[in-house]
Amino acid sequence: MDRAARSVPSLNFRPAGASLVGPVKYAIGQYREGVVVLARSQDGLCAIFLADKAEELCDELRVSFPTHSIREAVGELRQELSNVVALLEGRECESDMRLDIAGTAFQQQVWKALCAIPSGEARTYGQITRSIGASHSSRAVANACAANRLAVAVPCHRAVRGDGKSSGYRWGSSRKSALQAAERTR
């Protein structure tokens, strides 16, 4: 698939603070740089977290969704896990993903703009701010990236500093660099 033709995932936005529907089901998998957990609500993927150890990911799920029943569903989430691992390793997904994420109106604008950046490319925080016509600062875009619970599906790793260099990333700067490199070499 052409990098520019990458489809934007189906986004189900909930207002900031709005609760997920149904239980949270999860699956854990391996990829080149570590371990990934994905979690799905009734409405779509609600979390994709990255770490070195599976235990860290389970703890992060419990903290992120303290009022929800959380249960493992590896078989049920096999295709979604395969898609996420493909993205993490710089490959295209085999099918579209439906995402379920809560955020402020500004965060939602930023996340949509990130999803529109073609694979293998990057935009500065300032470019993202201007692309959504916001009067917010680049720091506000960086904060929206940090609030993203959907690593790689909402590709915050494509946001860079004004000088084009990589900057912080919720799941570690080395993972951000690895994701960027994997996409560029595809």
C-alpha positions, -999 to +999 in steps of 0.1 A: +000+000+000+013+035-009+023+055+022+001+084+012-028+060+008-027+048+044-063+047+057-072+067+088-085+044+115-122+046+124-122+068+154-150+067+181-143+098+202-159+102+236-158+134+256-130+137+281-141+118+312-168+098+294-168+061+304-161+032+282-190+008+273-187-028+284-158-047+299-122-041+288-108-072+270-071-074+264-043-094+247-006-092+251+019-099+224+056-095+215+072-073+189+109-065+180+112-038+206+093-053+235+058-062+247+025-047+236-009-049+252-041-039+234-074-035+251-108-032+235-141-019+248-174-027+232-168+003+208-132-004+197-096-005+208-092+017+238-056+012+247-023+001+231+005+003+256+042-006+251+067-018+277+096-042+284+075-066+306+040-079+304+034-072+341+040-035+336+013-035+309-013-053+330-007-028+359-011+001+334-044-013+322-058-016+358-047+020+365-062+033+333-095+016+337-101+013+374-139+009+373-140-016+345-139-054+345-107-063+327-102-098+313-079-115+289-093-124+255-063-135+233-083-156+209-109-129+204-083-102+198-059-122+176-065-101+144-063-068+162-031-079+179-017-090+146-025-055+131-009-037+160+023-058+158+024-051+121+022-013+127+049-016+154+072-033+130+066-008+101+041-029+081+006-022+070-024-036+088-044-064+071-077-047+081-090-015+095-090-008+132-119+009+151-105+030+179-124+042+210-107+071+228-118+098+251-104+133+250-111+170+249-121+186+216-085+199+212-070+165+218-094+149+193-083+174+167-047+166+173-052+129+172-071+132+139-042+153+125-017+127+136-037+099+119-036+118+086+002+119+086+014+093+060+035+065+073+072+072+072+067+110+075+068+133+104+053+168+113+066+192+138+043+201+168+040+236+152+029+222+119+003+201+136-010+231+155-013+251+123-029+222+104-058+222+128-061+260+129-055+261+166-042+291+185-027+267+211+010+263+215+031+235+203+033+225+240-004+219+239+000+195+210+028+177+228+004+173+258-023+159+236+003+134+223+012+124+259-025+118+267-029+094+238-036+058+250-034+043+216+003+039+207+010+036+170-027+035+160-028+072+168+008+078+156+022+103+181+056+090+171+053+110+139+053+143+159+088+159+162+104+191+175+107+222+154+142+213+144+130+179+130+146+159+158+127+133+178+115+143+212+099+126+242+074+098+238+051+083+264+066+048+258+103+059+256+123+079+231+141+047+219+108+032+210+098+064+192+130+063+171+126+026+163+090+032+151+101+061+129+129+040+115+107+010+108+083+032+089+110+049+068+125+016+057+093+000+046 
